[in-house]
Amino acid sequence: MPDLFDFFKENESKLHEKPPEKVWNKLEAKLDKKRRPRRSGIRFVQTTVVLLAIFLLLLAAVLVWYFVGIQGL
């Protein structure tokens, strides 16, 4: 298996290639398009779900602690 250094040395000329002007124009056109606005609702839902899961885990721990204390285990 050839060494990685040798691979780069052999293909160094390809690193300096410039793409055609048409490619740059196409890329700039895509970048200039407006992106869809981010929906902040999804982030809110994710945060809410995480907080709800933590709350349910704490509630379960308190209930277990309470019922174990009642039974005197």
Protein Blocks (a to p, Z undefined) as FASTA:
>chain_A
ZZfklmmmmmmmmmmpccdfklmmmmmmmmmpccddddfklmmmmmmmmmmmmmmmmmmm
mmmmmmmmmnoZZ
